[in-house]
Amino acid sequence: MREGHHPRHREVLEGFLNGELRDYGEAVEHRLRQLMKSNRPATMMEIEELKNMSYNMELRTTKGSFEGYIFAVKEGLQDVEAELRRMENVRNEPIYLHVKNTYNFRERMNGRGNMQEIQKQQLPTTMACNRGIYDTIKFRREVMREMFQIEQKKRIRGKGPDRGIIPAIHFPLNGGDVLEREPEEEMNKKPHFAVILEDERNVNPNMVREWRSSRYHPYVKRTVDKKIEWLTEDSAQVIYHHDKYLLYCEGVRLKNRVEKLGLSNVFVLREDSVEQIHKRSYHLALRALENYGAPQAWCEMRPFVLSATLPTELRHYSHKHFIYTPPTERLRISTDISWSRCENYTDFKIPMYSDRPYELWHNLILPRNICFDYIDNNIVDKVTEPELAKIVELASQEGNHIKCPCKPITPGGFANCFENSNCPCYKTNIMLRKLNSAENNKTVFNSFDPLEYNGDTPAYHNHGGFACSEICGCGGRCNNNALIIAQAKIFPTEIYRKSDLIGFRVRATSYIPAGTPVMEFIGELVRDRYVEGDALDYSMQLSDKMEDIKYLLALLAKEKVFPATFLKQLRQSYKEDVFLDCLHQGNKGRFLMHSCVANLEPVRIYQKSFSPAHAKMVMYSTKAIMPGEQLTLNYGSGYVGLDKVGCQCGAFSCKNGRHAGVFSKLSVHGVCFLADCFTAHQIESIREYEADREENNRKYGRFDVDLHRKDNIPNIESKPLVDRRRNNL
Ligand SMILES: C[S@@+](CC[C@H](N)C(=O)[O-])C[C@H]1O[C@@H](n2cnc3c(N)ncnc32)[C@H](O)[C@@H]1O
């Protein structure tokens, strides 16, 4: 190869000629034809010359390989669309769009602002398909249409400084290029086609920077087939220490993370008293019995009398050990299912394992539905959910949102918004207690104290909190933000499967105290009508049109929280039930299984305003969760997805379990009996955990060693048994 030549330049030229350069006018076309005729590869200089001629065309070469090109939309979009289709056919996969500078373009079109100002702002708008693969094409068309309309209004053919404002659609040639999306920070500044709720706020400002600079992993936005291929290629058999060392390490990891986020002075892993445990057990018992559908005979909670041993009825279902010992040899499918989203955080990774007996890396079979793109914030597709997108925009106007002016006492510290009667956010938080019909409802939604339900059994419409956010004076760093711990992702977890029957699940790999906001359930906000097919198994209801209008909106109206006009619009956003769909995009919440005695309970926490798009689904622990325990949710009695195989949760009071008959005809005292069982079970497990921790501390050193020492993060795993290199991807 001669110097200055690129092996693929000829291909590029052909591409230009056949496709995107067609509209660049005669001069460009003529030059191109000349070059083609010369029957030799074009030089870099010639390409440069062409680039200058077609002022808005950019050929990008990175590390000697042609990665993609930019179309300038000049005459019309039909050609571009035809080219898109052609490329999709050739590559047999959808092409994702990357749209730049459309905002500036639009501003200019509307004749607003002076050009220099607009140039200075340079607010690129990046758009990527939100609804996953199946809606790509639809979404793309919408974008096309919108751009075409803009283009029709006025055509700009100027040169020089104007060139930056021509809308360009970037069609990556290889999947890897997709990772060149703008950081989401940019997307949030001026969303044009897609509305992204929330910025990537985290409690540690340093982290935000790191986070934003992180790039997408090439895995993200691949087709499902490619993803399966990728995961299969990446899988490796690994050996772990066969004692509890792994769990000890996970404990250290948790501590490190708490420390790193500056939470160690405010958040403590607290253990409940026996009375508190029993109170939670009573709620668990009520909730477990809801699975039976029929009205139960309730009884007043009675005090728990600690007996020395577990009740015999409970013995058969409680494991011999509450603390799990990880298998020595495992098939690791991924070191981190959040991919490079979190690559800078060695402490925060979500590995995925297959622990099926006899499964080895060469006979690994993965189901398609494990493929998804990891996201941190709920998203709304402006095209499919215009109402929700609109209400988010409206809520950003003064008077339509709630924020506080509070400031932290010491710089970098936490503000005391909670129990500050002047804080509007705190007052709203307390106002929500009125949703609960219980007389003495004191359910506390603050940042660091364990959540305790008082009164009613938990349900969306009668329990919820309001949290400070980044628009407040405190920036959300205060004690009135129940989302802090969940969003800090301090609890290490792993995804694993043991049998085909129930697929992949989530387990905690460290201790989680009761009443803690463990994680958020993240997904795409969609209306009821879009939840179909596989999405039925991966969606969670976020708002209920009947209940929410009856309770939540009625309360907001009564308390005159918002102006009447906004309240009316708010009501519109509750016209249909809204779900969080995490089939294509979500977080680890999509792997949560159902249990008749679930250890997580979803609670809605609102921020800024009160539309479904402002609600966060936070998973609180209903009891102390032991290291290695599976994280579960109660899917509710309406969920029919378990009917095929029957519930496999294995809980004592499971509706598919041995004792189902007993629980369906439970006497008044049965609830108390069940609560007693749960309490005894928990006391035993906490006792075992403490003994285990003591033993680990003796064996491996203190748990609370100097957290800043690098060698404090032990190397928990040995090398893969088989060295496998990625090829052909
Ligand atoms: C949200 S997904 C959970 C993740 C899923 N196991 C996977 O591998 O992607 C829900 C599906 O998991 C299965 N599932 C969840 N809980 C179950 C249970 N207790 N018993 C049996 N299957 C369950 C059902 O097939 C259900 O439709």
The ligand as an ORCA input file, in Angstrom:
! r2SCAN-3c Opt
* xyz 0 1
  C     -38.948     -9.914     35.066
  S     -38.647    -11.475     34.460
  C     -37.446    -12.056     35.557
  C     -36.152    -12.318     34.862
  C     -36.146    -13.578     34.022
  N     -36.060    -14.730     34.874
  C     -35.032    -13.573     33.004
  O     -34.277    -14.537     32.932
  O     -34.922    -12.620     32.235
  C     -40.122    -12.280     34.892
  C     -40.194    -13.719     34.461
  O     -39.379    -14.544     35.296
  C     -40.046    -15.757     35.611
  N     -40.334    -15.784     37.065
  C     -40.236    -14.762     37.911
  N     -40.533    -15.145     39.171
  C     -40.823    -16.457     39.117
  C     -41.216    -17.414     40.091
  N     -41.357    -17.106     41.374
  N     -41.450    -18.663     39.658
  C     -41.303    -18.991     38.359
  N     -40.924    -18.138     37.401
  C     -40.696    -16.880     37.763
  C     -41.340    -15.773     34.846
  O     -41.103    -16.434     33.651
  C     -41.569    -14.296     34.587
  O     -42.322    -14.101     33.442
*
